[in-house]
Amino acid sequence: EIENRERSLAEQAAELFGLEAPVGHRGDQTLTVPKTRIVEVLTELKTNSRFGFTQLIDVTAVDNLKRDEVESRFTVVYHLNSPERNARLRIHVPVEEEDPSLPTAARIFKAANWGERECFDMFGIDFKGHPDLRRILMPVDFGSHPLRKDYPLRGRGERDDFPRLRRGQMEDV
């Protein structure tokens, strides 16, 4: 019953915003939203009583560097909850390597503040308009982003001067 309710809400949201049909995976429904529309979609999902997604559970990101089936380098992921409807929804936002940024959701959901700071720190994703976007886990002068898949894993020395990988340059990796 919950899966049907979540699927129905996701389908209604996709239709309302003119998005591709939601993708279901292991009981979770996922909508893919362009970064130019993320503020509009999150605001409507929160304020429209038809949806009632008033809780932001998590904001995180995925580095798709070695996944050829995914076009964007990064995906920012929002997990929403509707306590009134007993439903969850996942929002994926593709973010390109050339411009790893998107508008902040901290003005819509206060809980986005820390998650966006963590994504900034670990992945280097810039949340435009964030009230306090600064490192939260790594030292301020740390020169990289540890959860990017191009971050070196071999230890001291290599971290100081390592080559950055780009799509299409991974033949030798």
N, C-alpha and C positions, 0 to 999 in steps of 0.2 A: 504494500500500500504506500509506504514512504517513497519507494523508488518511482512509482507512478505519479505521485504528487510532485516530486522533484523534477521528473521529466516534463510534466505538464507546465510547471512554472518556467522551466528553461525554454521550452518551446514557445510559450507566450512572450517571454522576453525577447527571444530571437525574432519573432514576428514583429513585435512592437518597434524594435530598433533596426529592422531590415538586415539582420545578421544571418550567417549560415546556420543551419540547424545545429542544435547542441549535439555534442558527442558524449555518449555514455561509456564509461569504463569502470568496471567493478562497482557498479552501483552509483557512481558519482557522475553528475552532469557538468559538462564544461562548455562554456561559450567563449569564442574567440572574438575579441573586441579590438579594433584599431586604436592605437594610442591617442589619436586625435579625438576620439569619442569616449575615452575612459571616464572622464569626469561626468559627462552627461549620463552615461549608463549607470555608474555607481550611484549617482544622486537619485535617479529614477527608481532603481532597485531598492534603495533605502526608504524613500519618501512615499512611493506609491503603495497604497494599502493592499493592492492586488498581490504585491510581492512581499513586502515587509522584511526585506533582508537588512535588518537594523544592526546586526553584529558583524564586524569584520574580525574573523578569527586569526588570520595570518596574511602577511605579505611576504613573498619570497621570490626567488628567481631561479632560472635554470640556464646554464651555458650550453648551447647546442652546437658547439664548435665542431665536433666530429660526427654530428648527425646530419647526413646528407638529405634525409627526407623532410627536414625542417628548414625553411628558407631563412629565417631570421637567426642572428647569432644568439640572442637572448630571448627568454620568455619571462615576463613578470607575471606572477601568479597571485591572485587574490582569492581567499577562501571566505565565503559569506555564509551566514546562518540567519534563518528566519525562525526565531523562537515561536512566534505566533502560528506559523504554518508547519513547524517541525520539519524544516527542509534546509538543505545545504546546496550551494552552487559555487562552482569554481569558475573564475574568469581568467583567461589567458590573454596576455597582451604581448604581441611580437615587438621586439625592440632591436633595431639594426645596430650593427657594430660601428658604423660610421657616425651615428648619432645616438649613443646609448642614454637616452633621456625620455622622460614622459612627465606629464603634469602630476603634481602631488595629489594624493587622496586624503591627506591629513586634515584638510578643511571639511571633508565629508565625514570621515571616521577618525576620531582622535587616536584610535588604536593603530592607525597607519604610521604614526610618527616614528615609533621605534623600528618597525619592520622595514620602512623605507630607509632609515639610517643604516640598518644592517645590510640591505641590498646595495646601498651606496658604498659601504665599507668593503664588503666582500666581493662584489661584482663590478663596481665602478659605474653603476647606473645612477644618473643624475635625475632627481625628482624636482622639476621646476616648480618654484613657489613654496617649497617646503620651509617651515618656520625655523628649523635648526638643523640643516643638513651638514653633519660633520661626522667624523669617524666615531664609532661606538665600541669597537672591539680591538682594533689595531692601533699602534702608536700613530700620532698625528703625522709624523714625518715618514711613515712607511710608504714606499714608492710603488706599490702594486696592489692587486686585489686577489687574495688567496683562493677564492672559490672559482676563479676563471680557470678553464682547462688549459690555458697556455702558461700557467704558473709553474715554475720548475719544481721538481720534487727531489732533486739530488742533494740538497744541503747547501751549506755556506759556500760562498764564492760564486756559484752559478746564479744565485739570486741577485747578486749585485749588477750583473751585466748579462741578462739572458735575452735571446732573440724572441720577438713577439711573433706568434703564428697567426696567419690569416687563412681564411678558407681558400682552398686550392694550393696551399703550400704544405700539405701534410703528407706528401708521398713518402718522405723519409722518416716520418714519425712512427 
